[in-house]
């Protein structure tokens, strides 16, 4: 089972990026999925969660109203649309999910997002 993030990059404050998390080796359709991020010198923090069907989402207060989590189970992929980016959003972004058989928690390797002021 693998989770692979993509879509990170360098963007100016106020800009947008769309991250993707592609899963292989296991279907994501029955599991909630999550985005986390880790800024330099800080602990990894939770960003957003989406339920298996995509009908329920939750966000950290710091990103609420600016980020949108979504998923396409047919493509085995989750997304994070990030708008109105701020320098404090600079971090490595990771996706995670409980997948596989036996089920265990998987993490991607992360994708770097850098927001310049």
C-alpha positions in Angstrom: 0.0 0.0 0.0 1.3 3.5 -0.9 0.1 7.0 -0.5 1.8 9.5 -2.8 1.2 13.3 -2.4 1.8 15.8 -5.3 0.9 19.3 -6.2 3.1 21.2 -3.8 5.2 24.1 -4.8 6.1 27.8 -4.3 3.3 30.3 -4.4 2.8 33.9 -3.3 0.6 34.8 -0.4 -3.0 34.9 -1.6 -2.4 32.3 -4.2 -3.8 28.8 -4.5 -2.6 25.2 -4.8 -4.3 21.9 -5.2 -2.7 18.9 -3.5 -3.4 15.3 -4.5 -3.0 12.1 -2.6 -3.0 9.0 -4.8 -3.4 5.6 -3.1 -2.3 2.3 -4.6 -2.4 -1.3 -3.3 -5.7 -0.7 -1.4 -9.0 0.9 -2.1 -9.7 4.1 -0.2 -13.5 3.9 -0.6 -14.3 2.6 2.8 -12.0 4.7 4.9 -11.8 8.3 6.1 -8.7 10.1 5.0 -6.7 12.9 6.4 -4.3 15.8 5.6 -1.7 16.8 8.1 1.2 19.3 7.8 4.5 20.0 9.5 6.2 23.3 9.5 9.9 23.6 10.2 10.6 23.2 13.9 7.0 22.4 14.7 5.0 19.3 15.4 2.9 17.7 12.8 -0.6 19.1 12.9 -3.9 17.9 11.6 -5.4 19.9 8.8 -8.6 18.2 7.5 -10.5 14.9 7.4 -13.0 13.5 4.9 -15.3 10.5 5.5 -15.4 7.5 3.2 -18.2 8.8 1.0 -17.0 12.4 1.0 -20.2 13.7 2.6 -18.6 14.9 5.8 -15.5 17.0 6.3 -13.8 18.7 9.2 -11.1 21.3 9.2 -8.6 22.8 11.6 -9.6 26.4 12.6 -6.5 27.7 11.0 -7.6 26.6 7.5 -11.4 26.7 7.8 -12.9 28.7 5.0 -9.8 28.6 2.9 -9.1 24.9 2.3 -11.4 22.3 0.9 -10.8 18.6 1.2 -12.4 16.2 -1.4 -12.0 12.7 -2.8 -12.7 10.7 -5.9 -13.0 7.1 -4.8 -13.1 5.9 -8.5 -9.7 7.4 -8.9 -8.5 6.3 -5.4 -7.4 9.9 -4.8 -8.0 12.6 -2.3 -7.4 16.3 -2.8 -6.8 19.5 -0.8 -7.7 22.7 -2.5 -5.9 25.5 -0.8 -6.9 29.1 -1.4 -5.9 32.4 0.1 -2.6 30.9 1.1 -0.6 32.6 3.9 3.1 32.4 4.7 2.1 30.4 7.9 0.7 27.7 5.6 4.3 26.9 4.6 4.9 23.2 5.6 5.3 19.7 4.3 1.8 18.3 3.7 1.1 14.7 4.3 -1.9 12.5 3.7 -2.8 9.5 5.8 -5.4 6.7 6.0 -6.1 3.4 7.7 -5.7 1.0 4.8 -4.8 -2.5 3.9 -5.3 -6.0 5.3 -4.6 -6.1 8.2 -5.5 -2.5 8.5 -2.8 -0.1 9.6 -2.1 3.6 9.4 -0.3 4.7 6.3 1.4 8.0 5.6 2.7 9.5 2.4 6.1 11.0 2.1 4.8 14.5 1.9 4.8 17.4 -0.5 6.4 20.8 0.2 4.2 23.9 0.2 6.0 27.2 0.4 4.1 30.5 0.6 6.1 33.7 0.1 5.0 37.0 1.5 
